Amino acid sequence: MVGCYSDCCRFLQLIPDQQSRELSQRHVTKRAKKLRVKEKEIKLKPVIAFDFGSEIRERDWCNVVTCHMDTAQAYVWRLQNFVLGEHILKPCPENQIPVKACAISACGNFAVLGTAGGWIEQFNLQSGINRGSYVDLSERSCAHVGEVVGVAYDSTNTLMISAGYHEVWDFKGRGLKSRWEIGCAVVKIVYHRSNGLLATATNDFVIRLYDVVALRMVRKFEGHIDRVTDLCFSKDGKWLLTSSMDGTLRIWDVSLARQIDAIHVDVSVTALSLSPNMDVLATTHVDQNGVYLW
């Protein structure tokens, strides 16, 4: 699945390519004529983050959530029918703060949203109802002081992880369980549900791995010399792939705690994803419109 800068979201089928589809925003031309406005005024803005949930529930309710540039709400989609869903998820309706991060729980029933203002709120995907905020009552009225750059659920609906700071929350009680402060800003996170490891990239170009259950840092990878743009675990959790504006794509062995390979590219990688059977790597690059397959 690909979020595009051209106001759309696409589902790409590699084999065969004919099955690739664009997710419909429901009669944009018809609605624009009815409202007497231009189509671009009612089209959704470019996608900046998305997550998709389990296929088990896709017949019952929406299983994709998207966040859009400078938009104070998130949208849900039915991947089975490739259409926009009926609910709009609106955190902090009294404060129009852009949503920056989203995640769907392992069970597929819940979505959590993080905003530029530090708020984190949970929603029921079936009803679209707000199920409450994650709040650190000891220090402040919201979850983070600054922007929430990433959120994730564990595999058992026990913990929710958020990044700005590294914070671990109780899923049901929505109370803060732990916080890691590392002295520099987090720019990207990825969580591997099977092994419970959280990989984070910070503005000092260092990759850190945390054991969310043990609540401690377990690995530290250094090598990039410019901003890290994306992170990706292999399905088995043994490898971590990272890309950077320094023009490299690096592969790290998690168990051995060392780099095992590196690829230098002419145009820096902005995003990457490894297929479940680890035979295809998809990348996007600076100022390039396509998705590249390796």
N, C-alpha and C positions, 0 to 999 in steps of 0.2 A: 504494500500500500504506500502511495506517495502523496505528500502534501505539496501542492504546486504554488508558485508565486503568482500564477495567472488566475487567481480566484477560484480554484477548483481542487478537488481531491480525486485521485484516480486509484483504481485497483488494477495492478498489472499482473497478468498471467504469463509466466515465462514460456510454458509449454501447454497448449499452443498460444501464440500471441493474440489470436483472433478473439479470445475470451476476455481480453482487457476491457475494462469499463470505466467510465467517469461517473462518480456519484452525483446524482441529480439534485439540484436545488429547487425542484418543484415549480415548473411553469414560470420561469423568470420573465420571459417575454410577455406572457399573458398578464401577469401581475403588474408589470411596468406600464402596460397600456391602460390597465384599469386605474392605476394610481396617477397616470399621466406624468411619469418620471422616466428618466433614462435607465436602461437595464443595469448599468454599472452602479447606480445609486442603491439598488436593492440586492445586488449580488454580495455574497460574503467576501470579506477581505482575505488576503493570502493566509494560508495555514502556517502557523509557527510551531505547533505541537499537536500530537494526536496519540491516541492509544486505542487498541482494539481488544475486546474481551473474548471469552470462551465462545466457541461455536455451539455449545450445548443449548444456550438460551437464545440464539439468534432468531428462532422461529417465534419466540414469545415477546421480545422487546429489543430495543436498539442495543448494538454491541460495539459501536465506535463513538468516540468523543473527540472533538476537534476544538482547538483554541486558535483564534485568529488575531492578526495584527491590530493592535489598538482597539480591541473589542472587549467590552466588560461582561460578556457572557460566553458560554461554551455551547456548542451544538452537538446533537446526537444524531446518529445515522443507523439505518438498517442495512447492514452489509449484504444480507440475503437478497434484498430487492434493489440495492444500490440507490437508495433514496434518503432524503433528509427526514429525520424523525419528527414526531409531534411535539416534543418538549424542548424548551430552551432552559439551560441551567444558568441561573443568575445569582452569583455570590454577591453579598453586600449590595443589595439593590438601592440602598440610600446613598452609596458612594460608588460612582461609576469608575471603577478601577479596572484596568485591563487584566484579563486572565492570561497567565504566562505558562502554566504547567497543568497537566492532567494525567490521571491514571485510573484504570478500571481494576476492581478487585478480582482475585482469582476465581471467585464464584460467579462473576458477571453481574451481580446485583447492584453494586455500588460504584460511584465515580467520585473521585476527590479532585478538587480544583485549587490551585495556588495562584495568588494574584500579585501584581506589582507592589501592592501596598502591604504585603505580609500576611494577608488573610488566607486561611485554608479551610474549605468547607466541603462537606460530604453530601452527596445526593443519591437518592434511589433512582436507578435507571428506568424501572418499570413505570413509576408514577411521576418522576421528575421533581419530587418533593425534596426540599432541603432537610437533611437529617442532622444538622448541627455543625458547629465550628470547632476546630482544634485550637485550644486557647491555653497559654501558659499563664495561669492565674497568679503565680508568684511574682511576675515581673511586669506583665503588660496585658492589654486587652485583646491582642491578636497573636498569631503564632510566631511571626518573625518581625524583626525591626525593619528589614528591607525587603527587597523582592524575593519571592519564592522562585527558584530556578529549576526545581525538579521535585516530583513526588512519586512515591511507589508504595504498593502493598506487598506484604509477604504472602506466602502460599496458603496460609491457614486462617486468614482474617484475624490475626492476632496483633500485628504491628502495622503501622503506617510510617513511612520514612519521608522526611522532607529535607530539602537543601536550600540553603542561604547560609545559615549555620547547618551543621549536620545534626538533625534532631530525629529521635525515635519516639513514636507516640503509641499509646494503647488504642487499639482499633475501636473497641466498644465504648470505653469510658472517655476517649478523646483527651486523655491527660498526658502530659509530657513524662516520658520515662528516662530519657537520657539526651545529653547534648555534647557534641564534640566541637571544640573551637580550635582551629588550626592556624589562625593568624593571617589568612588570606582568603580572598573571595572565591567561592565555588562557581564554576561556569557551566558544569555539566555533570549529570549523574546517570548511572545505569545500574539496575538491581537484577541479580540473578536469583530467581525464586528457589531453584532446586538446591543450591549450595549456601544460600543465605548471605552471599557476599555483595557488598555495595562498592562499586567503583566510582571514584570522583575525580574530576579534573578541576584544577584551580588555576588562578592567574599567575602562579609561579612556575607553570608548565610541568608540574609534578602530578603523577597519577598515584592515588592512594586507594587501598582496598581495606574495607572494614567488615568485620564479622558482626552482623547486626544482632545475632543471638547473644554472643559473648560481649558485645558492646565495646569492642576495641579494634584498633588498627592492626592489620596482620601483614600487609605488603606495602611497599613503596617503590614505584618505578620512575626512574629519571632517565632522560635522554632527549626529549623534545626541547627545542630552543626557541619556539614561538607558541602562540596560543593553540591549545588543544581544541579541535572543532567537534570531535565526536568520539564515542566509546561504544564497543560492542563485545559481548561475551559470545563464545561459541556455545552451542546448545548444551554440551556436557559440562560447561563451566571451566574447562581446563585451559582455554586460551582467552586472552583479552586482546582485542584489536583496537588501536587508537590512531587517529589521524590528526594532523596539525597543519598550521599555516606555514610551517618550515618546509613543506613539500614532501613530508614522509608519511608513510603508513607503517606502523610498527606492530609486531605480534609478540605478545608476552606470554610466557608459560607461568600460570598462576602457582602451580605446585612447586616449581623450581625457583620461582621468584627472580626470573631473568628474561631478557629479550632473546628471542630465538630467530627472528627474521625482521627485515626492514625493506620497504619498497620506496624508491624515490620516484616521484611523478613530476611532470612538467608543470601541471596546474594543480594547486593544493586541493586536497579533498575537504569537502564541507560536511558530508554525512556518509555513513557506511552501514551496511547490514549484511550479515552472513547467513546463508540459508541453513535450515535445520540439519541437513545432512552434510553441511560444510563443503559442498562442491561448487557453489557459486557465491561470489562476493559482489554486492551492488554498491556503487559509489556515485556521489554527485560531486561536482567540482566548481570552483569559483568562476562565475560568469559563463557557465555552461548550462544549456537548457535540458540536456538529456540525462538519463540514468545509464551508467556504464557498468557492464557485467564482466567479471573476471573469472 
